[in-house]
């Protein structure tokens, strides 16, 4: 039996694709070709307010212009909330989630100075962890919106009873073929949000659910998501999902060393194309 490699590029249509995305898409696409594997495109649009169809169309157009081809149909996360609900129910049945009614402001006000998660956001200070079921139900019945958070200590304990040995993920160096074992350290995320207030999922839950469902063998993405792979491994163990190989590529930075982001409008592929940049120019600017 041959094991076909399956790779994906998973942009969020909440802004224009920029040079950093071009790098990520091309690294992934070219790795899939080198491995003789499949290449999938997944639209990560769970943020219904910020993600817009016209941004998605522009993204598809930019990717096709870069010479990338993908399998149809494209998976759009906003069409699969019931699938993520199934993962959520599983974690709920394991008694690993609790409701949190706090606003971003409440969290910032109670966070301990200097304690941040790997994304640099204030570490969730455990607000509402101690609410009794009756208290939580009263607030739910009153229609107060709530997120669901992972009880991280309990989740790590449960995972270690299901999966003996240290929790790790495997990082591939595509040039040498070496695979490094990385300590997952999901506790760095604290009691992470697993379902947002507005939709029954979060980035972390949707990604691990979809990667498993789509049979992704190699998760390739930027270094900014390196630490996220630690909590993704924890969720994979808890949900009984397979472990992919990871490759986190270097990030493109601006002149001041900051990671390129959606605010760098001048680096968007659409504006570079409009200014006459060729595919070869984009590759060069993306450092390929
Ligand atoms: N949707 C994420 C982003 O735009 C990438 C997710 C991933 O590759 O796991 O940054």
py3Dmol code that shows the C-alpha trace and the ligand (Angstrom):
import py3Dmol

protein = """\
ATOM      1  CA  UNK A   1       0.000   0.000   0.000  1.00  0.00           C
ATOM      2  CA  UNK A   2       1.317   3.466  -0.791  1.00  0.00           C
ATOM      3  CA  UNK A   3       0.813   6.240   1.702  1.00  0.00           C
ATOM      4  CA  UNK A   4      -0.058   9.360  -0.250  1.00  0.00           C
ATOM      5  CA  UNK A   5       1.002  12.599   1.386  1.00  0.00           C
ATOM      6  CA  UNK A   6      -1.761  15.170   1.843  1.00  0.00           C
ATOM      7  CA  UNK A   7      -0.917  18.843   2.420  1.00  0.00           C
ATOM      8  CA  UNK A   8      -3.068  21.918   2.797  1.00  0.00           C
ATOM      9  CA  UNK A   9      -2.883  25.687   2.668  1.00  0.00           C
ATOM     10  CA  UNK A  10      -5.443  27.173   5.050  1.00  0.00           C
ATOM     11  CA  UNK A  11      -5.827  30.956   4.742  1.00  0.00           C
ATOM     12  CA  UNK A  12      -8.430  33.089   6.529  1.00  0.00           C
ATOM     13  CA  UNK A  13     -10.268  35.500   4.195  1.00  0.00           C
ATOM     14  CA  UNK A  14     -10.238  38.388   6.673  1.00  0.00           C
ATOM     15  CA  UNK A  15      -7.751  40.453   4.665  1.00  0.00           C
ATOM     16  CA  UNK A  16      -5.816  40.328   1.419  1.00  0.00           C
ATOM     17  CA  UNK A  17      -3.191  37.661   0.759  1.00  0.00           C
ATOM     18  CA  UNK A  18       0.261  39.166   1.118  1.00  0.00           C
ATOM     19  CA  UNK A  19       3.806  38.048   0.381  1.00  0.00           C
ATOM     20  CA  UNK A  20       3.911  35.989   3.595  1.00  0.00           C
ATOM     21  CA  UNK A  21       0.900  33.989   2.417  1.00  0.00           C
ATOM     22  CA  UNK A  22       2.487  33.560  -1.015  1.00  0.00           C
ATOM     23  CA  UNK A  23       5.541  32.058   0.700  1.00  0.00           C
ATOM     24  CA  UNK A  24       3.402  29.715   2.794  1.00  0.00           C
ATOM     25  CA  UNK A  25       1.240  28.630  -0.129  1.00  0.00           C
ATOM     26  CA  UNK A  26       4.229  28.012  -2.410  1.00  0.00           C
ATOM     27  CA  UNK A  27       6.250  26.143   0.251  1.00  0.00           C
ATOM     28  CA  UNK A  28       3.253  23.872   0.849  1.00  0.00           C
ATOM     29  CA  UNK A  29       2.386  23.415  -2.821  1.00  0.00           C
ATOM     30  CA  UNK A  30       5.961  22.642  -3.810  1.00  0.00           C
ATOM     31  CA  UNK A  31       6.398  20.210  -0.915  1.00  0.00           C
ATOM     32  CA  UNK A  32       3.237  18.377  -2.001  1.00  0.00           C
ATOM     33  CA  UNK A  33       4.658  18.090  -5.515  1.00  0.00           C
ATOM     34  CA  UNK A  34       8.038  16.862  -4.266  1.00  0.00           C
ATOM     35  CA  UNK A  35       6.304  14.205  -2.186  1.00  0.00           C
ATOM     36  CA  UNK A  36       4.053  13.233  -5.101  1.00  0.00           C
ATOM     37  CA  UNK A  37       1.150  14.070  -2.815  1.00  0.00           C
ATOM     38  CA  UNK A  38      -2.153  15.909  -2.833  1.00  0.00           C
ATOM     39  CA  UNK A  39      -2.651  19.623  -2.214  1.00  0.00           C
ATOM     40  CA  UNK A  40      -5.847  20.916  -0.609  1.00  0.00           C
ATOM     41  CA  UNK A  41      -7.080  24.429   0.001  1.00  0.00           C
ATOM     42  CA  UNK A  42      -9.089  25.139   3.134  1.00  0.00           C
ATOM     43  CA  UNK A  43     -10.816  28.431   3.810  1.00  0.00           C
ATOM     44  CA  UNK A  44     -10.688  29.183   7.542  1.00  0.00           C
ATOM     45  CA  UNK A  45     -13.647  31.513   7.827  1.00  0.00           C
ATOM     46  CA  UNK A  46     -15.117  30.790  11.273  1.00  0.00           C
ATOM     47  CA  UNK A  47     -14.952  34.511  12.062  1.00  0.00           C
ATOM     48  CA  UNK A  48     -18.221  35.379  10.366  1.00  0.00           C
ATOM     49  CA  UNK A  49     -17.817  39.090  10.985  1.00  0.00           C
ATOM     50  CA  UNK A  50     -14.340  39.573   9.594  1.00  0.00           C
ATOM     51  CA  UNK A  51     -14.266  37.008   6.764  1.00  0.00           C
ATOM     52  CA  UNK A  52     -15.829  38.200   3.521  1.00  0.00           C
ATOM     53  CA  UNK A  53     -16.685  36.382   0.247  1.00  0.00           C
ATOM     54  CA  UNK A  54     -15.022  39.044  -1.922  1.00  0.00           C
ATOM     55  CA  UNK A  55     -11.765  38.552  -0.005  1.00  0.00           C
ATOM     56  CA  UNK A  56     -12.059  34.810  -0.582  1.00  0.00           C
ATOM     57  CA  UNK A  57     -12.573  35.296  -4.353  1.00  0.00           C
ATOM     58  CA  UNK A  58      -9.535  37.542  -4.511  1.00  0.00           C
ATOM     59  CA  UNK A  59      -7.522  34.902  -2.620  1.00  0.00           C
ATOM     60  CA  UNK A  60      -8.465  32.150  -5.050  1.00  0.00           C
ATOM     61  CA  UNK A  61      -7.586  34.428  -7.943  1.00  0.00           C
ATOM     62  CA  UNK A  62      -4.182  35.307  -6.423  1.00  0.00           C
ATOM     63  CA  UNK A  63      -3.366  31.638  -5.751  1.00  0.00           C
ATOM     64  CA  UNK A  64      -4.299  30.575  -9.290  1.00  0.00           C
ATOM     65  CA  UNK A  65      -2.178  33.432 -10.648  1.00  0.00           C
ATOM     66  CA  UNK A  66       0.770  32.126  -8.598  1.00  0.00           C
ATOM     67  CA  UNK A  67       0.444  28.868 -10.555  1.00  0.00           C
ATOM     68  CA  UNK A  68      -1.066  26.851  -7.716  1.00  0.00           C
ATOM     69  CA  UNK A  69      -3.787  24.276  -8.410  1.00  0.00           C
ATOM     70  CA  UNK A  70      -5.883  22.571  -5.753  1.00  0.00           C
ATOM     71  CA  UNK A  71      -8.463  19.837  -5.515  1.00  0.00           C
ATOM     72  CA  UNK A  72     -12.152  20.714  -5.630  1.00  0.00           C
ATOM     73  CA  UNK A  73     -14.275  21.135  -3.635  1.00  0.00           C
ATOM     74  CA  UNK A  74     -12.532  23.640  -1.398  1.00  0.00           C
ATOM     75  CA  UNK A  75     -13.426  23.089   2.260  1.00  0.00           C
ATOM     76  CA  UNK A  76     -14.994  26.139   3.849  1.00  0.00           C
ATOM     77  CA  UNK A  77     -15.028  25.928   7.649  1.00  0.00           C
ATOM     78  CA  UNK A  78     -18.174  28.067   7.993  1.00  0.00           C
ATOM     79  CA  UNK A  79     -20.085  25.228   6.287  1.00  0.00           C
ATOM     80  CA  UNK A  80     -19.048  22.657   8.887  1.00  0.00           C
ATOM     81  CA  UNK A  81     -20.021  23.974  12.299  1.00  0.00           C
ATOM     82  CA  UNK A  82     -21.947  20.771  13.060  1.00  0.00           C
ATOM     83  CA  UNK A  83     -18.729  18.783  12.569  1.00  0.00           C
ATOM     84  CA  UNK A  84     -16.856  20.946  15.086  1.00  0.00           C
ATOM     85  CA  UNK A  85     -19.800  20.612  17.479  1.00  0.00           C
ATOM     86  CA  UNK A  86     -19.188  16.851  17.482  1.00  0.00           C
ATOM     87  CA  UNK A  87     -15.571  17.398  18.604  1.00  0.00           C
ATOM     88  CA  UNK A  88     -16.819  19.840  21.212  1.00  0.00           C
ATOM     89  CA  UNK A  89     -19.362  17.383  22.600  1.00  0.00           C
ATOM     90  CA  UNK A  90     -16.621  14.761  22.895  1.00  0.00           C
ATOM     91  CA  UNK A  91     -14.504  17.081  25.037  1.00  0.00           C
ATOM     92  CA  UNK A  92     -17.573  18.073  27.042  1.00  0.00           C
ATOM     93  CA  UNK A  93     -18.389  14.441  27.730  1.00  0.00           C
ATOM     94  CA  UNK A  94     -14.841  14.001  29.007  1.00  0.00           C
ATOM     95  CA  UNK A  95     -15.602  16.854  31.425  1.00  0.00           C
ATOM     96  CA  UNK A  96     -12.753  18.985  30.098  1.00  0.00           C
ATOM     97  CA  UNK A  97     -14.642  22.189  29.241  1.00  0.00           C
ATOM     98  CA  UNK A  98     -16.274  24.922  31.282  1.00  0.00           C
ATOM     99  CA  UNK A  99     -18.319  27.980  30.277  1.00  0.00           C
ATOM    100  CA  UNK A 100     -16.787  31.420  30.520  1.00  0.00           C
ATOM    101  CA  UNK A 101     -18.964  34.519  30.327  1.00  0.00           C
ATOM    102  CA  UNK A 102     -16.088  37.004  30.639  1.00  0.00           C
ATOM    103  CA  UNK A 103     -15.458  39.695  28.050  1.00  0.00           C
ATOM    104  CA  UNK A 104     -12.037  40.464  26.625  1.00  0.00           C
ATOM    105  CA  UNK A 105     -12.034  43.530  28.880  1.00  0.00           C
ATOM    106  CA  UNK A 106     -12.783  41.463  32.024  1.00  0.00           C
ATOM    107  CA  UNK A 107      -9.940  39.123  31.124  1.00  0.00           C
ATOM    108  CA  UNK A 108      -7.479  41.954  30.526  1.00  0.00           C
ATOM    109  CA  UNK A 109      -8.514  43.538  33.851  1.00  0.00           C
ATOM    110  CA  UNK A 110      -7.899  40.329  35.820  1.00  0.00           C
ATOM    111  CA  UNK A 111      -4.855  39.013  33.953  1.00  0.00           C
ATOM    112  CA  UNK A 112      -1.584  38.844  35.853  1.00  0.00           C
ATOM    113  CA  UNK A 113       0.853  41.429  34.483  1.00  0.00           C
ATOM    114  CA  UNK A 114       3.562  39.800  32.394  1.00  0.00           C
ATOM    115  CA  UNK A 115       1.716  36.496  32.018  1.00  0.00           C
ATOM    116  CA  UNK A 116       0.909  36.006  28.357  1.00  0.00           C
ATOM    117  CA  UNK A 117       0.136  33.074  26.096  1.00  0.00           C
ATOM    118  CA  UNK A 118       2.509  32.227  23.204  1.00  0.00           C
ATOM    119  CA  UNK A 119       0.572  34.672  20.977  1.00  0.00           C
ATOM    120  CA  UNK A 120       1.327  37.461  23.428  1.00  0.00           C
ATOM    121  CA  UNK A 121      -2.291  37.786  24.635  1.00  0.00           C
ATOM    122  CA  UNK A 122      -2.938  38.093  28.389  1.00  0.00           C
ATOM    123  CA  UNK A 123      -3.016  34.588  29.870  1.00  0.00           C
ATOM    124  CA  UNK A 124      -6.598  33.711  30.817  1.00  0.00           C
ATOM    125  CA  UNK A 125      -6.674  34.100  34.605  1.00  0.00           C
ATOM    126  CA  UNK A 126      -9.186  31.295  35.280  1.00  0.00           C
ATOM    127  CA  UNK A 127     -12.188  33.630  35.636  1.00  0.00           C
ATOM    128  CA  UNK A 128     -15.404  31.586  35.904  1.00  0.00           C
ATOM    129  CA  UNK A 129     -13.525  28.316  36.375  1.00  0.00           C
ATOM    130  CA  UNK A 130     -15.019  28.105  39.830  1.00  0.00           C
ATOM    131  CA  UNK A 131     -18.640  28.772  38.798  1.00  0.00           C
ATOM    132  CA  UNK A 132     -20.978  26.037  39.978  1.00  0.00           C
ATOM    133  CA  UNK A 133     -23.147  24.295  37.389  1.00  0.00           C
ATOM    134  CA  UNK A 134     -26.191  25.999  38.925  1.00  0.00           C
ATOM    135  CA  UNK A 135     -24.600  29.468  38.655  1.00  0.00           C
ATOM    136  CA  UNK A 136     -23.525  28.815  35.072  1.00  0.00           C
ATOM    137  CA  UNK A 137     -26.988  27.528  34.166  1.00  0.00           C
ATOM    138  CA  UNK A 138     -28.686  30.597  35.608  1.00  0.00           C
ATOM    139  CA  UNK A 139     -26.505  32.832  33.450  1.00  0.00           C
ATOM    140  CA  UNK A 140     -26.995  30.640  30.365  1.00  0.00           C
ATOM    141  CA  UNK A 141     -30.766  30.642  30.902  1.00  0.00           C
ATOM    142  CA  UNK A 142     -30.694  34.427  31.168  1.00  0.00           C
ATOM    143  CA  UNK A 143     -29.245  34.421  27.650  1.00  0.00           C
ATOM    144  CA  UNK A 144     -25.729  35.565  28.583  1.00  0.00           C
ATOM    145  CA  UNK A 145     -23.309  34.579  25.789  1.00  0.00           C
ATOM    146  CA  UNK A 146     -20.464  32.282  26.832  1.00  0.00           C
ATOM    147  CA  UNK A 147     -17.314  30.734  25.431  1.00  0.00           C
ATOM    148  CA  UNK A 148     -16.069  27.253  26.351  1.00  0.00           C
ATOM    149  CA  UNK A 149     -12.602  26.913  27.833  1.00  0.00           C
ATOM    150  CA  UNK A 150     -10.373  23.889  28.256  1.00  0.00           C
ATOM    151  CA  UNK A 151      -9.499  22.962  31.825  1.00  0.00           C
ATOM    152  CA  UNK A 152      -5.836  22.640  30.899  1.00  0.00           C
ATOM    153  CA  UNK A 153      -4.630  20.760  34.011  1.00  0.00           C
ATOM    154  CA  UNK A 154      -7.401  18.245  33.702  1.00  0.00           C
ATOM    155  CA  UNK A 155      -6.874  17.932  29.935  1.00  0.00           C
ATOM    156  CA  UNK A 156      -3.156  17.229  30.366  1.00  0.00           C
ATOM    157  CA  UNK A 157      -3.878  14.622  33.055  1.00  0.00           C
ATOM    158  CA  UNK A 158      -6.505  12.941  30.911  1.00  0.00           C
ATOM    159  CA  UNK A 159      -4.193  12.941  27.888  1.00  0.00           C
ATOM    160  CA  UNK A 160      -1.362  11.377  29.881  1.00  0.00           C
ATOM    161  CA  UNK A 161      -3.644   8.540  30.943  1.00  0.00           C
ATOM    162  CA  UNK A 162      -4.575   7.974  27.267  1.00  0.00           C
ATOM    163  CA  UNK A 163      -1.126   8.434  25.769  1.00  0.00           C
ATOM    164  CA  UNK A 164       1.827   7.376  27.889  1.00  0.00           C
ATOM    165  CA  UNK A 165       5.083   9.302  27.738  1.00  0.00           C
ATOM    166  CA  UNK A 166       5.776  12.981  27.169  1.00  0.00           C
ATOM    167  CA  UNK A 167       3.481  14.907  24.852  1.00  0.00           C
ATOM    168  CA  UNK A 168       5.451  15.928  21.763  1.00  0.00           C
ATOM    169  CA  UNK A 169       5.044  16.850  18.132  1.00  0.00           C
ATOM    170  CA  UNK A 170       7.375  16.027  15.247  1.00  0.00           C
ATOM    171  CA  UNK A 171       8.967  18.808  13.210  1.00  0.00           C
ATOM    172  CA  UNK A 172      10.291  17.961   9.744  1.00  0.00           C
ATOM    173  CA  UNK A 173      13.216  19.733   8.130  1.00  0.00           C
ATOM    174  CA  UNK A 174      12.253  19.332   4.461  1.00  0.00           C
ATOM    175  CA  UNK A 175      15.788  20.030   3.235  1.00  0.00           C
ATOM    176  CA  UNK A 176      17.591  17.366   5.241  1.00  0.00           C
ATOM    177  CA  UNK A 177      14.599  15.108   5.885  1.00  0.00           C
ATOM    178  CA  UNK A 178      15.457  15.170   9.621  1.00  0.00           C
ATOM    179  CA  UNK A 179      12.581  14.948  12.070  1.00  0.00           C
ATOM    180  CA  UNK A 180      12.961  16.605  15.468  1.00  0.00           C
ATOM    181  CA  UNK A 181      10.843  15.723  18.490  1.00  0.00           C
ATOM    182  CA  UNK A 182       9.505  18.878  20.155  1.00  0.00           C
ATOM    183  CA  UNK A 183       8.060  19.070  23.658  1.00  0.00           C
ATOM    184  CA  UNK A 184       4.414  20.138  23.189  1.00  0.00           C
ATOM    185  CA  UNK A 185       4.001  22.206  26.397  1.00  0.00           C
ATOM    186  CA  UNK A 186       0.278  22.943  25.906  1.00  0.00           C
ATOM    187  CA  UNK A 187       0.155  24.422  29.425  1.00  0.00           C
ATOM    188  CA  UNK A 188       1.707  27.574  27.940  1.00  0.00           C
ATOM    189  CA  UNK A 189      -1.789  28.356  26.571  1.00  0.00           C
ATOM    190  CA  UNK A 190      -3.528  28.155  29.946  1.00  0.00           C
ATOM    191  CA  UNK A 191      -7.264  27.386  29.864  1.00  0.00           C
ATOM    192  CA  UNK A 192      -7.486  28.106  26.132  1.00  0.00           C
ATOM    193  CA  UNK A 193     -10.725  28.997  24.404  1.00  0.00           C
ATOM    194  CA  UNK A 194     -12.090  25.975  22.548  1.00  0.00           C
ATOM    195  CA  UNK A 195     -15.409  27.462  21.418  1.00  0.00           C
ATOM    196  CA  UNK A 196     -15.992  31.175  20.910  1.00  0.00           C
ATOM    197  CA  UNK A 197     -19.111  32.964  22.062  1.00  0.00           C
ATOM    198  CA  UNK A 198     -20.461  33.381  18.531  1.00  0.00           C
ATOM    199  CA  UNK A 199     -19.651  30.014  16.922  1.00  0.00           C
ATOM    200  CA  UNK A 200     -19.300  26.465  18.304  1.00  0.00           C
ATOM    201  CA  UNK A 201     -15.582  26.260  17.600  1.00  0.00           C
ATOM    202  CA  UNK A 202     -12.247  28.065  17.743  1.00  0.00           C
ATOM    203  CA  UNK A 203      -9.199  28.124  15.502  1.00  0.00           C
ATOM    204  CA  UNK A 204      -7.576  25.296  17.536  1.00  0.00           C
ATOM    205  CA  UNK A 205     -10.581  22.967  17.471  1.00  0.00           C
ATOM    206  CA  UNK A 206     -11.470  23.536  13.800  1.00  0.00           C
ATOM    207  CA  UNK A 207      -7.873  23.000  12.655  1.00  0.00           C
ATOM    208  CA  UNK A 208      -7.337  19.676  14.417  1.00  0.00           C
ATOM    209  CA  UNK A 209     -10.783  18.419  13.416  1.00  0.00           C
ATOM    210  CA  UNK A 210     -10.286  19.327   9.752  1.00  0.00           C
ATOM    211  CA  UNK A 211      -6.679  18.170   9.519  1.00  0.00           C
ATOM    212  CA  UNK A 212      -7.820  14.721  10.697  1.00  0.00           C
ATOM    213  CA  UNK A 213     -10.942  14.657   8.554  1.00  0.00           C
ATOM    214  CA  UNK A 214      -9.043  15.654   5.427  1.00  0.00           C
ATOM    215  CA  UNK A 215      -6.292  13.100   6.138  1.00  0.00           C
ATOM    216  CA  UNK A 216      -3.561  15.758   6.301  1.00  0.00           C
ATOM    217  CA  UNK A 217      -0.183  14.054   6.687  1.00  0.00           C
ATOM    218  CA  UNK A 218       2.013  17.193   6.673  1.00  0.00           C
ATOM    219  CA  UNK A 219       0.945  20.438   8.343  1.00  0.00           C
ATOM    220  CA  UNK A 220       3.037  23.244   6.845  1.00  0.00           C
ATOM    221  CA  UNK A 221       2.656  26.790   8.105  1.00  0.00           C
ATOM    222  CA  UNK A 222       4.636  29.739   9.443  1.00  0.00           C
ATOM    223  CA  UNK A 223       6.776  29.803  12.601  1.00  0.00           C
ATOM    224  CA  UNK A 224       4.133  32.007  14.251  1.00  0.00           C
ATOM    225  CA  UNK A 225       2.030  28.863  14.720  1.00  0.00           C
ATOM    226  CA  UNK A 226       4.858  26.723  16.157  1.00  0.00           C
ATOM    227  CA  UNK A 227       3.595  26.899  19.762  1.00  0.00           C
ATOM    228  CA  UNK A 228       0.003  26.313  18.594  1.00  0.00           C
ATOM    229  CA  UNK A 229       1.103  22.844  17.446  1.00  0.00           C
ATOM    230  CA  UNK A 230       1.587  21.984  21.146  1.00  0.00           C
ATOM    231  CA  UNK A 231      -2.083  22.487  21.987  1.00  0.00           C
ATOM    232  CA  UNK A 232      -3.073  20.896  18.682  1.00  0.00           C
ATOM    233  CA  UNK A 233      -1.227  17.719  19.733  1.00  0.00           C
ATOM    234  CA  UNK A 234      -3.047  17.737  23.067  1.00  0.00           C
ATOM    235  CA  UNK A 235      -6.423  18.016  21.299  1.00  0.00           C
ATOM    236  CA  UNK A 236      -5.451  15.273  18.833  1.00  0.00           C
ATOM    237  CA  UNK A 237      -4.678  12.903  21.718  1.00  0.00           C
ATOM    238  CA  UNK A 238      -7.906  13.770  23.565  1.00  0.00           C
ATOM    239  CA  UNK A 239     -10.038  13.374  20.431  1.00  0.00           C
ATOM    240  CA  UNK A 240      -8.247  10.225  19.231  1.00  0.00           C
ATOM    241  CA  UNK A 241      -7.014  11.891  16.023  1.00  0.00           C
ATOM    242  CA  UNK A 242      -3.873  10.914  14.073  1.00  0.00           C
ATOM    243  CA  UNK A 243      -0.608  12.816  14.458  1.00  0.00           C
ATOM    244  CA  UNK A 244       0.599  14.641  11.322  1.00  0.00           C
ATOM    245  CA  UNK A 245       4.180  15.737  10.700  1.00  0.00           C
ATOM    246  CA  UNK A 246       4.738  19.478  11.098  1.00  0.00           C
ATOM    247  CA  UNK A 247       6.892  21.937   9.216  1.00  0.00           C
ATOM    248  CA  UNK A 248       6.939  25.559  10.371  1.00  0.00           C
ATOM    249  CA  UNK A 249       8.716  27.710   7.807  1.00  0.00           C
ATOM    250  CA  UNK A 250      10.539  30.983   8.488  1.00  0.00           C
ATOM    251  CA  UNK A 251       8.435  34.132   8.402  1.00  0.00           C
ATOM    252  CA  UNK A 252       8.825  37.012   6.024  1.00  0.00           C
ATOM    253  CA  UNK A 253       9.593  40.196   7.910  1.00  0.00           C
ATOM    254  CA  UNK A 254       9.375  43.854   6.985  1.00  0.00           C
ATOM    255  CA  UNK A 255      12.304  46.271   7.018  1.00  0.00           C
ATOM    256  CA  UNK A 256      11.920  46.706  10.793  1.00  0.00           C
ATOM    257  CA  UNK A 257      11.909  42.971  11.500  1.00  0.00           C
ATOM    258  CA  UNK A 258       8.165  42.753  12.155  1.00  0.00           C
ATOM    259  CA  UNK A 259       6.216  39.801  10.761  1.00  0.00           C
ATOM    260  CA  UNK A 260       4.273  40.792   7.630  1.00  0.00           C
ATOM    261  CA  UNK A 261       0.610  41.142   8.409  1.00  0.00           C
ATOM    262  CA  UNK A 262      -2.616  42.233   6.840  1.00  0.00           C
ATOM    263  CA  UNK A 263      -1.826  45.830   7.726  1.00  0.00           C
ATOM    264  CA  UNK A 264       1.042  45.800   5.186  1.00  0.00           C
ATOM    265  CA  UNK A 265      -1.292  46.786   2.355  1.00  0.00           C
ATOM    266  CA  UNK A 266       1.567  47.595  -0.010  1.00  0.00           C
ATOM    267  CA  UNK A 267       2.727  43.959   0.220  1.00  0.00           C
ATOM    268  CA  UNK A 268      -0.646  42.496  -0.773  1.00  0.00           C
ATOM    269  CA  UNK A 269      -0.478  40.264  -3.827  1.00  0.00           C
ATOM    270  CA  UNK A 270      -3.319  42.198  -5.449  1.00  0.00           C
ATOM    271  CA  UNK A 271      -1.462  45.517  -5.184  1.00  0.00           C
ATOM    272  CA  UNK A 272       1.857  44.003  -6.288  1.00  0.00           C
ATOM    273  CA  UNK A 273       0.123  42.414  -9.278  1.00  0.00           C
ATOM    274  CA  UNK A 274      -1.592  45.697 -10.124  1.00  0.00           C
ATOM    275  CA  UNK A 275       1.810  47.398 -10.032  1.00  0.00           C
ATOM    276  CA  UNK A 276       3.046  44.932 -12.645  1.00  0.00           C
ATOM    277  CA  UNK A 277       4.929  42.359 -10.532  1.00  0.00           C
ATOM    278  CA  UNK A 278       5.475  39.020 -12.264  1.00  0.00           C
ATOM    279  CA  UNK A 279       5.288  35.594 -10.641  1.00  0.00           C
ATOM    280  CA  UNK A 280       9.087  35.488 -10.635  1.00  0.00           C
ATOM    281  CA  UNK A 281       9.164  38.876  -8.852  1.00  0.00           C
ATOM    282  CA  UNK A 282       6.806  37.563  -6.154  1.00  0.00           C
ATOM    283  CA  UNK A 283       8.964  34.462  -5.639  1.00  0.00           C
ATOM    284  CA  UNK A 284      12.044  36.619  -5.275  1.00  0.00           C
ATOM    285  CA  UNK A 285      10.329  39.005  -2.841  1.00  0.00           C
ATOM    286  CA  UNK A 286       9.079  36.029  -0.824  1.00  0.00           C
ATOM    287  CA  UNK A 287      12.673  34.774  -0.581  1.00  0.00           C
ATOM    288  CA  UNK A 288      12.152  31.662  -2.716  1.00  0.00           C
TER     289      UNK A 288
END
"""
ligand_1 = """\
10
LIG
N -5.842 30.095 9.045
C -4.575 30.290 9.657
C -3.997 31.620 9.222
O -4.495 32.242 8.313
C -3.565 29.189 9.326
C -3.946 27.906 9.943
C -2.972 26.756 9.806
O -2.226 26.674 8.824
O -3.028 25.906 10.665
O -3.059 32.085 9.804
"""
view = py3Dmol.view(width=600, height=400)
view.addModel(protein, "pdb")
view.setStyle({"model": 0}, {"cartoon": {"style": "trace"}})
view.addModel(ligand_1, "xyz")
view.setStyle({"model": 1}, {"stick": {}})
view.zoomTo()
view.show()
